[in-house]
Structure formats: C-alpha cells, structure tokens
C-alpha cells in the first residue's frame, strides 16, 4: 500500500495562505489505512484549520469531503459541480490523488496535505515499514521473497556489505541487514542456490530512468487493433 504522513499544521497553513474558503478532501483507501487522510483525519484537520485561522485573525470557511479514491475519475467527477465555490482544495490523498485532482479540474487549485512516503506494510498497529520501491523489474524470486532494493540501505544485489554486524545494518542499528534476512530465509527453504548466481547490474531503465512509466494491458491493446 502507499503510505502517507500528514503534513504539519504550520506547513498546511502556509500552503493555504490567504484562502477564505477551503475544501479538505480525503481519500478512502491507502491514506485511510495509514491514518493520514481518511474521513476521520479530514474532520480533525478541518477543525484545526477553523480554530487556527480564527485565532490568527482571518477565519476560513472549511468544508469536508471524502471519496473512495482520488486517483480515479469516476470517484472524483461528482465533486465537479461544487469545486468552483472554493479558493483551494486541500487534498489528503497521496501525490497521485493530488495530481489527478489538478489534472481533472485544471481551473481549481488542489494542494497536498500529505507527504507520500513509500510503498509499505503495517508491521504492527500504527507502524509501517517500506517493502517495495516499484522498481519495475521484481527480483523477489531470486532473493527468497525479501527485497534488497527497498530493504538494503545500499540496494546491494549480490550479498551484504562489509559493514553489517550480527545481522544489523551499519546505517542504523534499528534496521536488520536485508541480506542476513535473505540468507536465513533461503537456508530455511533449502534454496541457497537462489543466491549462488552472480547477478548483473540492474536494468534501471524499467524504473524511473526512462521517465514516467505506463502500462497498457495486452487484451486492451489487441482490442484497439481489431
């Protein structure tokens, strides 16, 4: 899932500037799970903005809405009739949602209220850890199901560096060495051979080096050709 973290109230107030009427727009998927931008967070932030702006002498009128997903037209199109009422839309979606809102409604200003942090998973209540960098060429089949791109601090592909000690990364003692985890899991599965072949330099062209990426399903492509 996409993990987000809400911006500070000070930063949000700075982004809103002299706006008088604001719509705080939440998203009901990823940022809801990470407690950054769901309906509950929208309500709390809207109340904070009303109180803070009143105390600072320029009270804002702040409305609230939460849609299922801000990254898809079908969920945000129903907002269209009301957006002209607002000076600013403050989106609590991830960066994709913010861009979708700006692209779909170019005459309105949509600003981010959330920092999009990483692709991760909840390891316990209220704690998320990065697990994937969406590199475009998954190697989990070679590394015992543990990603060295996301979980090794140096993104090493052929084993640990010389700095890890006792299964701990030298960058931060709170980070387990990804390659120690990979080796232990491979041994447990009896598949050490997964790790014996030297891997060539990674082809980063499938990641961000080639510019923004796009996927078109083969069945849709063939349908268009018919």
C-alpha positions as CSV (number, residue, x, y, z in Angstrom):
1,X,0.0,0.0,0.0
2,X,1.0,3.6,-0.4
3,X,2.0,5.0,3.0
4,X,1.5,8.7,3.6
5,X,2.1,11.1,6.5
6,X,0.1,14.2,7.1
7,X,2.0,17.5,6.8
8,X,2.3,19.7,9.8
9,X,-0.4,22.2,10.5
10,X,2.1,25.0,10.1
11,X,3.1,23.8,6.7
12,X,-0.5,23.4,5.6
13,X,-1.4,26.9,6.9
14,X,1.5,28.3,4.9
15,X,0.3,26.5,1.7
16,X,-3.3,27.8,2.2
17,X,-2.1,31.4,2.5
18,X,-4.9,33.9,2.3
19,X,-7.6,31.4,1.2
20,X,-11.0,32.1,2.7
21,X,-13.0,29.0,1.6
22,X,-11.3,25.6,1.6
23,X,-12.4,22.1,0.8
24,X,-10.5,19.4,2.7
25,X,-10.7,16.3,0.5
26,X,-9.9,12.9,1.9
27,X,-9.3,9.5,0.2
28,X,-10.8,6.3,1.4
29,X,-8.1,3.9,0.5
30,X,-4.3,3.8,1.3
31,X,-4.0,7.0,3.3
32,X,-7.1,6.0,5.3
33,X,-5.3,2.8,6.4
34,X,-2.1,4.8,7.4
35,X,-4.2,7.3,9.3
36,X,-3.1,10.2,7.2
37,X,-6.1,11.2,5.0
38,X,-9.3,9.3,5.7
39,X,-12.6,10.7,6.8
40,X,-11.6,10.9,10.4
41,X,-8.4,12.8,9.6
42,X,-10.3,15.1,7.3
43,X,-12.6,16.0,10.2
44,X,-9.8,16.6,12.7
45,X,-7.8,18.7,10.3
46,X,-10.8,20.8,9.2
47,X,-11.5,21.6,12.8
48,X,-7.8,22.6,13.4
49,X,-7.9,24.8,10.4
50,X,-11.0,26.6,11.5
51,X,-9.6,27.2,15.0
52,X,-6.1,28.2,13.9
53,X,-7.4,30.6,11.2
54,X,-9.8,32.2,13.6
55,X,-7.0,32.7,16.2
56,X,-4.8,34.3,13.6
57,X,-7.5,36.8,12.6
58,X,-8.5,35.5,9.1
59,X,-11.1,32.8,9.8
60,X,-11.5,30.3,7.0
61,X,-14.7,28.5,5.9
62,X,-13.6,24.9,5.8
63,X,-15.8,22.1,4.3
64,X,-15.1,18.4,4.2
65,X,-15.5,15.5,1.8
66,X,-14.0,12.1,1.4
67,X,-14.2,10.0,-1.7
68,X,-13.3,6.3,-2.2
69,X,-10.2,7.1,-4.3
70,X,-8.9,10.3,-5.6
71,X,-6.8,8.6,-8.3
72,X,-9.8,7.6,-10.4
73,X,-12.0,9.9,-12.4
74,X,-15.2,8.1,-11.5
75,X,-14.8,8.8,-7.9
76,X,-13.8,12.5,-8.2
77,X,-16.1,13.6,-11.0
78,X,-19.0,14.0,-8.6
79,X,-17.0,16.8,-6.9
80,X,-17.0,18.9,-10.1
81,X,-20.2,20.9,-9.5
82,X,-19.1,22.3,-6.1
83,X,-15.4,22.9,-6.7
84,X,-15.9,26.4,-8.1
85,X,-17.1,27.5,-4.6
86,X,-13.6,27.1,-3.1
87,X,-10.4,29.1,-3.3
88,X,-8.4,26.0,-2.6
89,X,-8.9,22.2,-2.4
90,X,-6.6,20.7,0.2
91,X,-6.1,17.0,-0.7
92,X,-5.3,14.4,1.9
93,X,-4.7,11.8,-0.8
94,X,-1.3,10.6,-1.9
95,X,0.7,12.5,-4.5
96,X,-1.2,10.6,-7.3
97,X,-4.5,11.8,-6.0
98,X,-3.3,15.4,-5.8
99,X,-2.1,15.3,-9.4
100,X,-5.3,13.6,-10.5
101,X,-7.4,16.3,-9.0
102,X,-5.3,19.0,-10.7
103,X,-5.4,17.2,-14.0
104,X,-9.2,16.6,-13.9
105,X,-10.1,20.1,-12.5
106,X,-7.5,22.4,-14.1
107,X,-9.4,25.5,-13.1
108,X,-9.2,24.7,-9.4
109,X,-6.1,24.7,-7.1
110,X,-5.5,21.4,-5.3
111,X,-2.7,21.4,-2.8
112,X,-1.2,18.5,-0.9
113,X,-1.9,18.0,2.8
114,X,0.0,14.7,2.9
115,X,3.6,13.6,2.2
116,X,3.7,10.4,0.2
117,X,6.4,8.4,1.9
118,X,6.8,4.8,0.5
119,X,5.2,1.6,-0.5
120,X,5.0,-0.5,2.7
121,X,3.0,-2.6,5.1
122,X,1.8,-2.3,8.7
123,X,4.1,-4.4,10.8
124,X,2.1,-3.6,13.9
125,X,-0.6,-1.1,14.9
126,X,0.5,2.3,13.9
127,X,3.8,1.3,12.4
128,X,4.5,0.9,8.7
129,X,7.8,-0.2,7.0
130,X,8.9,0.2,3.5
131,X,8.8,-3.0,1.5
132,X,8.9,-2.0,-2.2
133,X,10.3,0.8,-4.4
134,X,8.3,-0.2,-7.5
135,X,11.5,-0.6,-9.5
136,X,9.7,-2.2,-12.4
137,X,11.7,-5.5,-12.5
138,X,10.9,-7.6,-9.5
139,X,13.7,-9.9,-8.2
140,X,11.9,-11.4,-5.2
141,X,12.1,-14.8,-7.0
142,X,15.9,-14.6,-6.7
143,X,16.1,-13.2,-3.1
144,X,13.9,-15.6,-1.1
145,X,11.0,-13.1,-1.2
146,X,12.8,-10.3,0.5
147,X,13.5,-7.1,-1.5
148,X,17.1,-5.8,-1.3
149,X,16.2,-2.7,-3.3
150,X,13.8,-1.5,-0.7
151,X,15.3,-3.1,2.4
152,X,19.1,-3.0,1.9
153,X,20.2,0.6,2.7
154,X,22.8,0.3,-0.1
155,X,20.5,-1.6,-2.5
156,X,23.1,-4.3,-3.0
157,X,22.2,-7.2,-5.3
158,X,24.9,-9.7,-4.6
159,X,25.1,-10.1,-0.9
160,X,25.8,-7.9,2.2
161,X,28.4,-5.2,2.5
162,X,31.2,-5.4,5.0
163,X,29.6,-3.1,7.5
164,X,26.7,-5.2,8.7
165,X,27.4,-6.9,12.1
166,X,25.4,-9.5,13.9
167,X,22.5,-9.1,11.4
168,X,22.2,-5.4,11.9
169,X,22.7,-2.7,9.2
170,X,25.6,-0.3,9.8
171,X,23.4,2.6,8.7
172,X,21.1,2.3,11.6
173,X,21.1,-0.3,14.4
174,X,17.3,-0.4,14.2
175,X,17.5,-1.8,10.6
176,X,18.0,-5.5,10.2
177,X,20.5,-6.4,7.5
178,X,18.4,-7.3,4.5
179,X,20.9,-9.8,3.2
180,X,21.1,-11.6,6.5
181,X,17.3,-11.9,6.3
182,X,17.5,-13.2,2.7
183,X,20.2,-15.8,3.5
184,X,18.4,-17.1,6.6
185,X,15.1,-17.5,4.6
186,X,16.9,-19.2,1.7
187,X,18.5,-21.6,4.1
188,X,15.2,-22.3,5.8
189,X,13.6,-23.1,2.5
190,X,16.6,-25.2,1.4
191,X,17.1,-22.9,-1.6
192,X,20.6,-21.4,-1.1
193,X,21.2,-22.0,-4.9
194,X,18.9,-19.0,-5.5
195,X,21.8,-16.9,-4.2
196,X,24.8,-18.5,-5.8
197,X,24.5,-17.0,-9.2
198,X,26.1,-13.6,-9.6
199,X,23.6,-11.0,-10.7
200,X,24.5,-8.5,-13.4
201,X,24.0,-4.7,-12.8
202,X,20.3,-4.0,-12.5
203,X,18.5,-2.6,-15.6
204,X,17.1,0.6,-14.1
205,X,15.5,1.6,-17.4
206,X,12.4,-0.2,-16.2
207,X,12.4,2.0,-13.1
208,X,12.5,5.8,-13.3
209,X,15.4,6.4,-15.7
210,X,13.2,6.2,-18.7
211,X,10.7,8.8,-17.5
212,X,7.2,8.3,-16.3
213,X,6.0,4.7,-16.8
214,X,2.8,3.4,-18.4
215,X,1.2,0.0,-18.6
216,X,-1.3,-1.0,-21.2
217,X,-3.0,-4.4,-20.8
218,X,-2.3,-6.6,-23.8
219,X,-6.0,-7.5,-24.2
220,X,-7.0,-3.8,-24.5
221,X,-4.2,-3.2,-27.0
222,X,-5.3,-6.1,-29.2
223,X,-9.0,-4.9,-28.9
224,X,-8.0,-1.4,-30.2
225,X,-6.2,-3.0,-33.2
226,X,-9.2,-5.0,-34.2
